[in-house]
Amino acid sequence: MRAQFSGRPVRTPGLNPFLPFGTYVPDGEPKVFGNRLYLYGSFDLFNGGYCSGCYRAFSAPLSDLTAWTDHGVSFSAENVPWSDAVLYAPDALFYHGRYYLFFCLSDGTEGVAESDSPAGPFTNARQITLNGSPVFGIDPSVLESGGRVYYTWGQFHLNVAELGADLCTLKPETLHTDVLSNAPGREGFHEGSSLRRLGDRYCLIYASEYTPEAPNSGARPTKLDYAVSDSPYGPYERRGTVIDNEGCDPASWNNHGSVIRVGESWFVFYHASSNNSAFSRRARVERLAVDPAAGTIERAFPTTNGFVKTLLPEHIVSPVNACRFFGGAYVTQTPDGRFPCVGLRTGAGFVFSPAVFRGGAYTLSLRYRAACGMRILVFLGETNVCGAALPGSAQDAVCSLRFTAPEGPAALRLEIAAAEGPGCEIDLLRIGRAADA
């Protein structure tokens, strides 16, 4: 049963979460500039609260969305002259030959900075104002359409207005309030608006607390919903849910992201928390089925795949790649740079998206630590294909199991059938064809 890993398995590029495991980027706004896709988001610190004092810019070539580059710090709260608060969710815009970063802070103020590069650094920070006074709210979004620049912001009640040519002054005559709301009978708007075009319509993606039952609000805002309108100011019709991150962590609380078309493919960018908390949020992505002419988006679900169209069992190397955790299991980060799944007690485990097996005999190797003995079961779909008793080990130990897989896609599930106590964790996996297969 025991074996040795020959080296440390590396992260499979493109799988969820698609950035390095120790990089926590929530609130992602994807934008295409030139021949690259850029991601602008907040920046969480592991085991911290919401966001931090800086943003980092990330991009990938449109020809290979698995090859992401970290461009480093693009903007810092130290460059905000009117506040020393934490930086919340941003957005970005290319306008008249310059790149603009729109940001908000935990004190409710909002601003814009500029750069000659989409990766920054962004400088010359200025406050967003309305009628000569600072705007207060969170989560700005910006869209240029028909020669006008529209700006959205707010929590619980969404505001929309047009920006002037200086991109920091809102035109008061264009202000529309309560465009979306969490009031009874409304759209369940929580926060995190993102204004986009969907064919000939305007589309708002937003973190939603919508419930089908009255008062149509009050749920955990783990969903991204969407609403469409013929005008940026509304009225908007809520049409459904794009993605829900519930199940990605036991304590999942919010969501924030947007949709984008790259070539002939549509994607939704979103985030999911970790560490059994509402924080330490990682960027994730899913493919979407979108009908721009009809103004509809088919609901997606969290997957292991991310940008990878066909998931192979050999791609799966870490519990961090799981698309669902259950029974109290969750992934964390350790001081020595590991990312184990912990909380593994009886009935707990994690699931990966269906991987395409070629049929025949496979081996699954797990690296684990356990303060006590435990029994683990391995499922393909609903079929239990193998299991093993793992003795307690305070140091890294490896268990190798053998199973037979039918040809075709099957979801791999690992579940603890019995644990003699708490303190079990798994941090690495390796799946391959058996030597005699």
C-alpha positions in Angstrom: 0.0 0.0 0.0 2.8 2.4 0.8 4.9 4.0 -2.0 7.0 7.0 -2.6 6.2 10.1 -4.8 9.1 10.6 -7.2 9.2 14.4 -6.9 6.4 16.8 -6.1 3.6 16.9 -8.6 3.3 20.4 -10.2 0.1 22.4 -10.6 -1.7 21.6 -13.9 -1.9 25.0 -15.8 -5.4 26.1 -16.6 -7.3 24.1 -14.0 -9.3 25.8 -11.3 -8.1 27.7 -9.5 -6.1 28.9 -12.5 -3.5 31.1 -10.7 -0.9 29.7 -8.4 -2.4 28.1 -5.3 -0.9 30.7 -2.9 -2.3 33.6 -5.0 -5.6 34.9 -3.8 -7.4 37.1 -6.3 -11.2 37.7 -5.8 -13.5 40.1 -7.5 -12.1 39.4 -11.0 -12.9 41.7 -13.9 -11.6 40.2 -17.2 -10.7 42.6 -20.0 -9.2 42.1 -23.4 -6.5 44.6 -24.3 -4.5 43.9 -27.5 -3.7 40.2 -27.8 -3.9 39.5 -24.1 -6.7 38.8 -21.5 -6.1 40.8 -18.3 -7.6 40.1 -14.9 -8.2 42.9 -12.5 -9.2 42.0 -9.0 -8.7 42.6 -5.3 -5.9 40.8 -3.5 -6.5 38.7 -0.4 -3.8 37.7 2.0 -4.1 34.1 3.3 -5.9 33.9 6.7 -6.6 37.6 6.5 -9.8 39.5 5.9 -11.3 41.0 2.8 -8.7 42.3 0.4 -5.5 44.2 1.2 -3.6 47.4 0.4 -2.6 46.5 -3.2 -3.7 45.1 -6.5 -1.7 42.8 -8.8 -2.3 42.6 -12.5 -2.4 39.2 -14.3 -2.6 38.4 -18.0 -2.5 35.6 -20.5 -2.2 35.5 -24.3 -5.5 35.0 -26.1 -3.8 32.1 -27.8 -3.2 30.2 -24.6 -5.4 31.1 -21.6 -3.5 28.6 -19.4 -0.3 30.6 -19.5 -0.9 33.4 -16.9 1.7 36.1 -16.0 1.9 37.9 -12.7 2.9 41.5 -13.6 3.3 42.4 -9.9 1.8 45.3 -8.0 -0.2 47.5 -10.3 -1.6 49.9 -7.7 -1.1 50.5 -4.0 -3.3 52.2 -1.3 -0.1 54.2 -0.5 -0.8 56.1 -3.7 -4.3 57.2 -2.6 -3.8 60.7 -1.2 -7.2 61.0 0.6 -7.3 57.7 2.4 -5.3 54.9 4.0 -8.1 52.3 3.8 -7.9 48.8 2.2 -8.4 48.5 -1.6 -11.7 46.7 -2.5 -12.8 45.6 -6.0 -11.5 47.4 -9.1 -12.3 47.6 -12.8 -10.3 48.9 -15.8 -10.9 50.8 -19.1 -8.9 51.7 -22.2 -9.9 55.2 -23.2 -8.3 57.6 -25.7 -4.9 55.9 -25.7 -4.6 55.4 -21.9 -5.5 52.7 -19.4 -7.6 53.6 -16.4 -8.0 51.7 -13.2 -11.2 52.4 -11.2 -11.0 51.4 -7.6 -12.8 51.6 -4.3 -11.7 51.5 -0.7 -13.1 50.1 2.6 -14.0 53.6 3.8 -16.5 53.8 0.9 -14.6 56.3 -1.3 -13.9 55.6 -4.9 -11.3 56.7 -7.4 -9.5 56.4 -10.7 -5.8 56.1 -11.6 -4.1 55.9 -15.0 -1.2 54.3 -16.8 0.3 53.8 -20.3 0.3 50.0 -19.7 -2.7 47.7 -18.9 -0.5 46.1 -16.2 0.3 49.4 -14.6 1.7 50.9 -12.5 -1.3 53.2 -12.2 -0.7 56.7 -10.9 -2.4 60.1 -10.6 -5.2 58.8 -8.4 -8.3 61.1 -8.3 -11.6 60.8 -6.4 -14.8 60.0 -8.2 -17.2 62.9 -7.5 -20.8 63.8 -8.0 -22.1 67.4 -7.6 -18.7 68.4 -6.3 -18.7 65.8 -3.5 -17.0 62.4 -3.2 -19.0 59.4 -4.3 -19.4 56.7 -1.6 -20.1 53.0 -2.2 -18.2 50.0 -3.3 -17.4 47.8 -6.4 -17.2 50.2 -9.4 -17.8 49.0 -12.9 -17.2 50.9 -16.1 -18.2 50.4 -19.7 -17.7 52.5 -22.8 -20.6 52.2 -25.2 -21.6 54.5 -28.1 -19.0 57.1 -27.2 -20.2 57.4 -23.6 -18.6 56.0 -20.4 -21.1 54.5 -17.9 -20.2 53.9 -14.3 -22.0 51.6 -11.8 -21.4 51.3 -8.1 -23.2 50.4 -4.8 -24.2 47.8 -2.3 -27.8 46.6 -1.9 -28.9 49.5 -4.2 -27.1 50.0 -7.5 -26.4 53.4 -9.0 -25.6 54.2 -12.7 -24.3 57.4 -14.1 -22.3 58.7 -17.0 -18.7 59.8 -16.5 -17.4 63.1 -17.9 -14.4 63.4 -20.1 -12.1 63.6 -17.1 -13.3 60.1 -16.0 -13.6 61.2 -12.4 -16.7 63.5 -12.5 -20.1 62.0 -12.8 -22.8 63.9 -14.7 -25.5 64.5 -12.2 -28.3 64.7 -14.8 -27.6 61.1 -15.7 -27.7 59.6 -12.2 -30.1 56.7 -11.8 -30.5 55.1 -8.4 -32.0 51.7 -7.4 -31.3 50.4 -10.8 -31.0 47.0 -9.1 -32.0 46.4 -5.5 -32.4 43.9 -2.7 -35.7 45.4 -1.7 -38.7 42.9 -1.5 -39.8 41.7 -4.9 -36.7 43.0 -6.7 -33.5 41.4 -8.2 -31.7 40.4 -5.0 -28.8 42.8 -5.7 -26.1 42.5 -3.1 -22.9 44.0 -4.5 -20.3 43.5 -7.2 -21.9 44.9 -10.3 -20.3 44.4 -13.7 -21.8 46.2 -16.7 -21.2 44.5 -20.0 -22.8 44.3 -23.5 -24.7 41.1 -24.5 -25.5 41.5 -28.1 -27.6 44.6 -28.5 -28.5 44.6 -24.8 -26.8 45.9 -21.7 -26.1 43.2 -19.1 -25.4 43.5 -15.4 -23.6 40.6 -13.7 -23.9 40.9 -9.9 -23.5 39.1 -6.6 -27.0 38.0 -5.7 -29.0 37.2 -2.6 -32.1 36.4 -4.7 -34.5 33.8 -3.6 -37.5 32.5 -5.6 -39.7 32.9 -2.5 -40.7 36.3 -1.1 -39.2 38.6 -0.3 -36.8 37.6 -3.1 -33.7 38.4 -1.0 -31.7 37.4 2.0 -29.8 34.4 0.7 -26.0 34.1 1.0 -24.7 36.1 -2.0 -22.7 33.1 -3.3 -24.4 33.4 -6.8 -23.6 35.6 -9.7 -26.9 36.5 -11.4 -27.5 38.5 -14.5 -30.1 41.0 -15.7 -30.5 42.6 -19.1 -31.9 45.9 -20.4 -32.1 47.9 -23.6 -30.6 50.9 -21.8 -27.6 51.1 -19.4 -30.0 52.8 -16.9 -32.6 50.1 -17.0 -35.2 48.9 -16.3 -33.4 45.5 -16.0 -35.0 42.1 -16.2 -33.3 39.5 -14.0 -32.9 36.4 -16.1 -31.2 33.9 -13.9 -28.0 32.6 -12.3 -24.6 32.4 -14.1 -22.6 30.6 -11.4 -22.9 29.7 -7.7 -19.8 29.0 -5.6 -21.6 27.2 -2.8 -19.8 24.0 -2.0 -16.4 25.3 -2.9 -15.8 25.9 0.8 -18.1 25.2 3.9 -18.1 28.9 4.8 -18.5 30.4 1.3 -20.1 33.8 1.6 -19.8 36.1 -1.4 -19.0 36.1 -5.1 -17.9 38.7 -7.6 -16.9 38.4 -11.3 -18.0 38.9 -14.8 -18.4 37.3 -18.3 -16.3 37.8 -21.4 -16.0 36.5 -24.9 -12.6 35.4 -26.2 -12.7 34.4 -29.8 -15.7 32.1 -30.1 -15.7 31.1 -26.5 -17.5 32.7 -23.5 -16.2 32.5 -19.9 -17.4 33.5 -16.5 -14.7 34.6 -14.0 -15.6 34.3 -10.3 -14.1 33.5 -7.0 -14.4 31.0 -4.2 -13.1 31.2 -0.6 -11.0 28.7 1.2 -9.7 27.9 4.7 -13.2 27.3 6.0 -13.8 31.1 5.9 -15.3 33.8 3.8 -11.8 35.0 2.9 -8.6 33.7 1.2 -10.5 33.8 -2.1 -9.1 32.4 -5.3 -9.9 33.3 -8.9 -11.8 30.6 -10.9 -13.3 30.4 -14.4 -15.9 28.4 -16.3 -16.9 28.1 -19.9 -20.3 29.5 -20.7 -23.0 28.9 -23.3 -24.3 32.3 -24.3 -26.8 33.5 -26.9 -26.1 37.2 -27.4 -29.0 37.6 -29.8 -31.5 36.3 -27.2 -29.7 37.9 -24.3 -29.4 34.6 -22.4 -26.7 32.9 -20.4 -26.9 29.2 -19.6 -26.1 28.5 -16.0 -22.6 27.0 -15.3 -21.4 25.1 -12.3 -18.0 25.0 -10.6 -15.6 22.5 -12.2 -12.1 21.3 -11.9 -11.5 22.1 -15.6 -11.2 25.9 -15.7 -9.7 26.6 -19.1 -9.0 22.9 -19.9 -11.6 21.5 -22.2 -10.9 17.8 -21.6 -9.9 16.8 -18.1 -7.7 13.7 -17.9 -7.1 11.8 -14.6 -3.4 12.6 -14.9 -4.2 16.3 -14.6 -5.5 15.9 -11.1 -2.7 16.5 -8.6 -4.2 18.4 -5.6 -7.3 18.7 -3.5 -7.2 22.4 -4.3 -8.5 21.4 -7.8 -11.6 19.8 -6.4 -14.9 21.4 -7.4 -16.9 20.5 -4.3 -16.1 19.8 -0.7 -18.5 18.1 1.7 -18.8 16.9 5.3 -16.7 19.8 6.7 -13.7 19.2 4.5 -11.8 22.3 3.1 -8.4 23.3 1.8 -6.0 25.5 3.6 -2.4 26.7 3.4 0.4 25.7 5.8 3.5 27.7 6.8 5.7 25.2 4.9 3.9 25.9 1.6 1.6 22.9 1.4 -2.1 23.2 0.4 -3.8 20.2 2.1 -7.4 19.3 2.4 -8.2 19.2 6.1 -11.3 18.6 8.2 -11.3 15.0 6.9 -13.5 13.1 9.4 -16.1 10.4 8.8 -18.3 11.4 6.0 -16.1 14.2 4.7 -14.3 14.4 1.3 -14.0 16.2 -2.0 -15.0 15.7 -5.6 -13.4 16.5 -9.0 -15.1 17.1 -12.3 -15.6 14.1 -14.6 -12.2 13.1 -16.0 -11.9 11.0 -19.2 -10.6 7.6 -18.4 -9.3 5.3 -21.1 -10.6 2.2 -19.4 -8.7 -0.5 -17.6 -6.5 -0.5 -14.5 -5.3 2.7 -12.8 -3.3 3.5 -9.7 -4.1 6.4 -7.4 -1.4 7.6 -5.0 -2.2 9.9 -2.1 0.1 11.8 0.2 -1.4 12.3 3.6 -0.8 13.0 7.3 -3.1 11.7 10.0 -3.1 12.0 13.8 -5.2 8.8 13.8 -6.0 5.9 11.5 -8.7 6.4 8.8 -10.4 4.5 6.0 -10.7 6.1 2.6 -13.1 5.2 -0.2 -12.6 6.1 -3.8 -15.6 6.5 -6.1 -16.1 7.0 -9.8 -19.5 8.6 -10.1 -21.6 6.6 -7.6 -19.5 3.4 -7.9 -17.0 2.6 -5.1 -14.0 1.3 -7.0 -11.5 0.9 -4.2 -10.7 1.7 -0.6 -7.9 1.4 2.0 -7.2 1.7 5.7 -4.6 4.4 6.2 -2.6 4.1 9.5 -1.8 7.3 11.5 1.3 9.1 10.5 2.6 12.5 11.8 4.9 12.8 8.8 4.2 12.6 5.1 3.0 9.1 4.1 1.9 7.7 0.8 -0.9 5.3 0.0 -1.2 3.7 -3.4 -4.5 2.2 -4.5 -5.5 0.3 -7.6 -8.8 0.4 -9.4 -10.5 -0.4 -12.7 -12.1 2.4 -14.6 -14.6 2.1 -17.4 -13.9 4.0 -20.6 -15.3 7.5 -20.6 -15.8 10.4 -18.2 -16.3 9.8 -14.5 -16.2 12.1 -11.5 -13.6 11.1 -9.0 -14.7 11.3 -5.3 -12.6 10.7 -2.2 -14.5 10.1 1.0 -13.5 9.2 4.5 -15.5 6.2 5.6 -14.2 6.0 9.1 -11.7 8.1 11.1 -10.6 7.3 14.6 -10.4 11.1 15.4 -9.7 14.5 13.9 -6.4 15.6 12.3 -6.5 13.8 8.9 -5.3 15.7 5.8 -4.4 14.9 2.1 -2.3 17.3 0.1 -1.2 15.5 -3.1 -2.6 13.0 -5.6 -1.2 11.2 -8.6 -3.3 9.1 -11.0 -1.9 7.0 -13.8 -2.3 3.9 -15.8 -1.3 0.7 -13.9 2.0 -0.7 -15.1 0.3 -3.8 -16.4 -2.6 -2.0 -17.9 
